[in-house]
Amino acid sequence: MKRIETWIVFTLLMVMRLQAQVLQEDGSVLFTYTHKEATKAVVVVDNTAYPMQKQDADMWEVCVQGLTPNLHTYLFYINDVPALDQRNPHRMRDVASTFNFFILPGGEADMYQAQDVPHGTVQQVWYPTLTQTQRRMSIYLPPSYGQGDRYYPVLYLLHGSGGDELAWLELGRTAEIMDNLIAAGKAKEMIVVMPNGNMYQEASPTYCAERTPWSDSKVRLQGTFEETFSDVISFVEKNYRTITKKHARAIAGLSMGGYHAMHISHYFNQMFDYVGLFSPTYSTIPIEERNMPGMKLSFPSERTTPRVYRNVEKDLERQFAAKPALYWIAIGTTDFLYQENVQYRAFLDSKGYPYTYYESQGGHSWDNWRHYLTLFVPQLFPHL
Amino acid sequence: MKRIETWIVFTLLMVMRLQAQVLQEDGSVLFTYTHKEATKAVVVVDNTAYPMQKQDADMWEVCVQGLTPNLHTYLFYINDVPALDQRNPHRMRDVASTFNFFILPGGEADMYQAQDVPHGTVQQVWYPTLTQTQRRMSIYLPPSYGQGDRYYPVLYLLHGSGGDELAWLELGRTAEIMDNLIAAGKAKEMIVVMPNGNMYQEASPTYCAERTPWSDSKVRLQGTFEETFSDVISFVEKNYRTITKKHARAIAGLSMGGYHAMHISHYFNQMFDYVGLFSPTYSTIPIEERNMPGMKLSFPSERTTPRVYRNVEKDLERQFAAKPALYWIAIGTTDFLYQENVQYRAFLDSKGYPYTYYESQGGHSWDNWRHYLTLFVPQLFPHL
C-alpha cells in the first residue's frame, strides 16, 4: 500500500507523525488515538461509527476502508467522550459540534479544495435593518470583481437552522467551489451573499453573543427574516456592483434555508429568476402533522399568521406566472424531509408549475449540500 | 447570588439549561459536565485546572470563584480526554486546540465584544507573491471606509508561529476591539492588515491544506516572510484607499509576529513610523543560547544568513536615525521570552535608541495580546 504522492499526503503524514491518521492509496485511512486509560475508543467518520482496537498499552487504532474522494469529517469518542484530533488543525464547527476533516482528492472533491486558480474575496459586512440595528452577512466577490467596470449577478445563499453567516463558507466550502467552478468555465462570475437567517442572532457565535437561545425553536420561523429580506437585497445592490434585474438574481438555501428561499421567492415574486431548494422544508405547521404519507402540505392563512405565510398559494401563482428560469429542488432519498418534498412536488404538479428535480443518495447532510451547490451554480445566468 | 441581567446571561443561561455553565454575580461560574462513565473530571479555565466533583450518578461540577471581567476560555478533561462544551457554540481555535469561551462583561472586556456601534468590514483576500502563486490575508476596513473619499492609515498586524491570517480576528478579537476603540473616540479609523506569516501555509487550515508540516520549525524563520513583505504592502496600497506615507504606516506583532515586526521594520527602515512588539523574540540563534541571564543578544551576519538578518545593527541604526514616532515593547513578567526582552532593551539603551516599554502580569498568552492591542492602537496616528 504505497502512499499517494499528492499534497494531501503532507497534511496526513504530518498528523500521523504526531497522532492521528494515515492515508493509503486504496482510499483506506488509518485512525489512531493515544490515551492511557481508555477502555473504549470509537471514531465516527462522516456518520458511521468504527470501533477502534487496542494495539498496545495506550494506542487505539482502526483502518477504515473504501472512503471515496470527498470531504470527510471525523471525531473520536474516547470512553464516550467526544474528542478532536489534537494534532489536526483542520476542523469545522456545525452548530455546537466541532469535528476534524480531510479531503480525499479526486472528482468533485477537488472543487472543495483551494486550487491554484484565481481566488475571489470573502467579506463579513454589517448591514442596517429595521428590526435590529445591524446584522452581519458574508459576501463572496468573484476574482475579477473590482478590476474593471463590470456588474455581476447575485446568488443569495441561505443556511440551515443551526447555521449562521459563516456556515456556507466553512462547511459548504462556497468560496472554494465558486473559485473552482469559475476557473473551470463551469460557472459565471457572480457575487454570493450569505446572510444570517436566524433572527435571534446578529452574527455568528464566533463573533457575537446570542441575545436569545438558539435552542428556542419558536424564534426561528416567524417570517421576519423572509419579510425583511429586502433589507439584504437593498444593501447588496446599493453597495456592490450588481445587475439589479430579476434575470440576474438567484436564491437558494438548505433545510431551513430552503424554506426561506421558497418563501422569500414567492413573497418577492418578481425578484428571482433562479430558485434552489436543497433538502427544504416548506410549511409552518409542525413536521409530525405534515410528514405522513398521503398528507398534503397546507399553508396557513389566518390573519395572525405572519404576512409572508398568509397568501402562499396566490404568491406562488404570481411567481410561476412570471416564469422563473429555474426552480430546482434537490433532496436525498433518506432525508427525513423526503416525504414532505414528495408532497410539495405533487402540489407543484397539480398546479402545472414547472420545476427541475434532483434526487441524490443520502440524507440531510453537508456532503449533499456541497454537491447540490456544485450542480446548481452552473445552471445560473447562462445568458450573462 | 442574583443573576446578572445583561446579554451575557442569555448565553450562559442557554448553556446552563442544556449542559455546562452558569454565571453568578460575584464573578463565579459553575461548570457542569454530564457523563455516565467518568471517573475523573477537570475543567481548565484560562490556564488553571479545577478538579470537578461528582454530584450524582453522572453529573460533575465545580464552581470557579473570582473570575474577573475578561474573555475566558475553558475546556473539560473527562478521564483526561479533552472535551468541548457540546452545548456552547462559542469556541476558538489556537493552532490545533479548540476551546470554548465566554466574556464576563466590564472594563476592557467590553472592548472584546461586538457592541451596538458602527462596524467595520472584514475581508479575506488573496494577493500575488513572487515566492508562491497566491497567499491569503485578512483585512479590517473601518466603518466609514468606502462611504467617502477618505484615505486611511494602515496597521500591519502579525500573528505568532501557530497562528494564521485568522488568528488576530478570532483569538485577538481585532474587529471588535477596533470597532469599539473607534466608536469610543480612542482610536483613529485605520485599515488593519493581517497576513499569514507562516510561509509553509498559503492560508489558514480552515481553508487550505498545508504543503509543509507546521511542526517543522525549520520552515518558520527563514527570512522569506520579512524580505517579501513589500508584496503585502504593495498589494494593500494598490487595492485600498491608503495613505502611502511612513507617518501613516504601523506594524505590530505577537511572539513570532513581534520577531517579524522587528525585522521587517529595520529591513524596510524608512517605511514604518509605529512599531509594536508584543511578547517578541528577536534573534535567529536558538532560544537556549540567548535566554541566559547576562547573555547579550547577537544577530548573525554570515553570508549564508538570509539578507534580512545580515545587517540588523546597521539597519536598526538607520531605522532609529529616522526617528520612529513610536517603538513600543510589551511583555508579561512570567513570559518565557522575558529575559530575552531584558537583553534587547539593554541593547537599545546601549545605543541610545528610544522606545516605550510596557510590562504586564502574566505570560505568553492571548489575554495579554488583546490587552496590548487595546493599549497600542490608541497611540497610532495622533496627527491624522
Chai-1 contact restraints between the chains, C-beta under 6 A:
chainA,res_idxA,chainB,res_idxB,connection_type,confidence,min_distance_angstrom,max_distance_angstrom,comment,restraint_id
A,W7,B,A209,contact,1.0,0.0,6.0,A-B,restraint_1
A,W7,B,R211,contact,1.0,0.0,6.0,A-B,restraint_2
A,F10,B,R211,contact,1.0,0.0,6.0,A-B,restraint_3
A,T11,B,A209,contact,1.0,0.0,6.0,A-B,restraint_4
A,T11,B,E210,contact,1.0,0.0,6.0,A-B,restraint_5
A,M14,B,P213,contact,1.0,0.0,6.0,A-B,restraint_6
A,E37,B,N79,contact,1.0,0.0,6.0,A-B,restraint_7
A,I78,B,V81,contact,1.0,0.0,6.0,A-B,restraint_8
A,N79,B,E37,contact,1.0,0.0,6.0,A-B,restraint_9
A,N79,B,N79,contact,1.0,0.0,6.0,A-B,restraint_10
A,V81,B,I78,contact,1.0,0.0,6.0,A-B,restraint_11
A,V81,B,V81,contact,1.0,0.0,6.0,A-B,restraint_12
A,V81,B,A83,contact,1.0,0.0,6.0,A-B,restraint_13
A,A83,B,V81,contact,1.0,0.0,6.0,A-B,restraint_14
A,Q86,B,A96,contact,1.0,0.0,6.0,A-B,restraint_15
A,R87,B,A96,contact,1.0,0.0,6.0,A-B,restraint_16
A,P89,B,A96,contact,1.0,0.0,6.0,A-B,restraint_17
A,P89,B,P205,contact,1.0,0.0,6.0,A-B,restraint_18
A,H90,B,P205,contact,1.0,0.0,6.0,A-B,restraint_19
A,A96,B,Q86,contact,1.0,0.0,6.0,A-B,restraint_20
A,A96,B,R87,contact,1.0,0.0,6.0,A-B,restraint_21
A,A96,B,P89,contact,1.0,0.0,6.0,A-B,restraint_22
A,T98,B,T98,contact,1.0,0.0,6.0,A-B,restraint_23
A,A114,B,Y207,contact,1.0,0.0,6.0,A-B,restraint_24
A,A114,B,C208,contact,1.0,0.0,6.0,A-B,restraint_25
A,D116,B,T133,contact,1.0,0.0,6.0,A-B,restraint_26
A,H119,B,W126,contact,1.0,0.0,6.0,A-B,restraint_27
A,T121,B,Q123,contact,1.0,0.0,6.0,A-B,restraint_28
A,T121,B,V125,contact,1.0,0.0,6.0,A-B,restraint_29
A,V122,B,Q124,contact,1.0,0.0,6.0,A-B,restraint_30
A,Q123,B,T121,contact,1.0,0.0,6.0,A-B,restraint_31
A,Q123,B,Q123,contact,1.0,0.0,6.0,A-B,restraint_32
A,Q124,B,V122,contact,1.0,0.0,6.0,A-B,restraint_33
A,V125,B,T121,contact,1.0,0.0,6.0,A-B,restraint_34
A,W126,B,H119,contact,1.0,0.0,6.0,A-B,restraint_35
A,T133,B,D116,contact,1.0,0.0,6.0,A-B,restraint_36
A,P205,B,P89,contact,1.0,0.0,6.0,A-B,restraint_37
A,P205,B,H90,contact,1.0,0.0,6.0,A-B,restraint_38
A,Y207,B,A114,contact,1.0,0.0,6.0,A-B,restraint_39
A,C208,B,A114,contact,1.0,0.0,6.0,A-B,restraint_40
A,A209,B,W7,contact,1.0,0.0,6.0,A-B,restraint_41
A,A209,B,T11,contact,1.0,0.0,6.0,A-B,restraint_42
A,R211,B,W7,contact,1.0,0.0,6.0,A-B,restraint_43
A,R211,B,F10,contact,1.0,0.0,6.0,A-B,restraint_44
A,P213,B,M14,contact,1.0,0.0,6.0,A-B,restraint_45
